[in-house]
Amino acid sequence: MKVAVQQEDLQLLARTLQEQVLAEVPSGQVFQIRCAVNKDELMILIQHPVDVKVDIEQIFAVLEDALHSLPTYREQRVQCFLRVTSEKLPYAKRAITIKHREENTGTGGFGDTGDFSDSSSSLFSAATNTDSAFTQENLVEEAAFDPLADAPDLSTNHRKRPLVVLPLLLGAGLLGIVILGVGGYLLTRPCVMFECKEIEIAAQLKMESRQLMYRAKSENELTGVKQRLDATSSALSMIPGWSPRYQQAEELKTTLAAQSDKINQVLTALQAGAEAEQKTQTTTNSLEELQARQHLWRQAIVPLETVNPNSELYNFIQPKLLKYRINLQTVNKQLLAQEQWLKKLTAAKGVASVAIKWQNSAKSLREWQKVQSTWQVAINALIVIPRTSPAYSQAQKLLIEYKPQLARARDRATLEQLAAKSYQQAVNIAQQAKAYEKLNQWQAAAAYWDQALQTAKNVSQDSLYYAQAQSLIAPYSNGLKQAQEKVQLTNTWQQSRVDLNKTCAGEIRICTFTLNNTGIIVRTTPEYEQAIQSGFSEANPENPNPAINATNHWQVLQEALTVISENANLPIVIYDSQGQEIYVRTSGG
């Protein structure tokens, strides 16, 4: 039972010393420390990997400080050894004398001296079966324990001094070691006491980083700035939460991390750009490869486009961004060159389908014009496909099919256009004919009715306007007939006016007249009536019977006017100068 307690105490002591080494030695985590008792003498062995550079004096000084922190034991020598983990023998040793006042002669935390003398354990439990210099047989021998006996260059003579109160050293002093060791560890953490170089460095870098980023001329310089930011942030992370500078350290760390993220964003974009540039060294016609390059350029461009113009990295990334955009445009053009012909072929097929659909339902000039233009669009898309394109052969087959369709649509559109024009001309000419009718210009009206009729008859029977044009023929024919009749009547009336003028004229005016579509009205003049009466009352040798002559003259006038009425097919009424009706002839009577 005593041996078990002793082993636990030795392990606890070893762990405490190792914590002290960890706190004060930069590479303290690689050291292993173990403790043992041989012939009432405490021995401490420190071992480390072969590739670790060791400051021997620092190691022994740390151990000596830790041992001197024990509160209760008398003067005592402790043997300390250093060795490489893979070696059997130590390469350095140090005898440390520790002095303290005697405060307690009772048993310590590790038991009495007899506990240690009864223990025949080796220095390392793991090395019990492998280390010839620390075998159990050597430890139980009465001779002096010297682990460096086989290493002549390092051995020294020393006077053994019995360990009188070692259990008190290990037992009662262990609590002091633990407290002081842990306290020393805590106090030696960064920025717990005294100055804080980590924060000073971080604060300085915070001020300098923007200028460093602004002045960077290459990716390597930016990488160097990022490494400094990351290393400084890592150093700030070592500041414990109980440090009075912890909050300041966290704020600085956040700022530096943000700066590092900015640089990382740019560096990631530049890496994508470099990969894309490497791929563009070789030419390709592969659609998939070009799309992959396009994706890489976009990966490089998008993060750079998010950099604020006020950012210290803006001037650095602008030439890169411009170059990347130009390269992306080049790839886009290459992709377009590969894709456009297939797209044109597909588009031409789609347009042709629309043309066929509209062609089957076209019912007006506008719709046939739309059919024509749609076929033209499809053909134009196929014509430009070059011989080098894989779509060329199919495009040529489609052209053989589509061109006749375009010709038929063009002819039909032309036919409909002419028909529409003729129909509209006929309507417009008829409107003009009606206008002349209102002016009683029947000769012009007849001419326009005839032209409108002929124009309507010229509308092609294959056109959509044929039926509408046919509906105009009957009314236009009637208009022409009526106009011609009016022309004939007008001509007759004109002749009647001439005849009336001749009849009513003389040495004295015989009569006056009006002629319109209701009839002819004649009035004898007072002068004529006076002449008739004078001739009736005055007889002379030349006119022996004036009454008969007057009667004959009136009879001749009446007959002449009746003939004129018959020729004009109009009724005639003759009034005297006083307005008395003296003769009436109705139409046809």
Buried (B, 14 or more C-beta within 10 A) or exposed (E): EBBEBBBEBBEBBBBBBBBBBBBBBEBBEBBBBBBBBBBBBBBBBBBBEEEEEBEEEEBBBBBBEBBEBBBBBBEBBBBBBBBBEEEBBBBBBBBBEBEBEEEEEEBBBBBBBEBBBEBEBBBBEEBBEEBEBBBEEBBEEEEEBBBBBEBEEBEEEEEEEEBBBBBBBBBBBBEBBBEBBBEBBBEEBBBBEEEBEBBEBBBEBBEEBBEBBEEBEEBEBBBBBBEBBBEBBEBBEEBBEEBEBBEBBBBBBEBBBEBBEBBBBBBEBBBBBEBBBEBBEEEBEEEEBBBBBBEBBBBBBEBBEEBEEEBBBBEBBEEBBEEBBEBBEBBEEBBEEBEBBBEBBEBBBEBBEBBBEBBEEBEEBEBBBBBBBBBBBBBEBBEEBEEEBEBBEBBEEBBEEBBEBBEBBBEBBBBBBBBBBBBEBBBEBBEBBBEBBEEEBBEBBBBBBBBBBBBBBBBBEEBBBBEBBEEBBEBBBEBBEBBBEBBEBBEBBEEBBEBBEEBBEEEEEBBBBEBEEEBBBBBBBEBBBEBBEEBBEEEEEEBEEBEEBBEEBBEEBBEBBBEBBBEBEBBBBBBBBEEEEBBEBEEEE
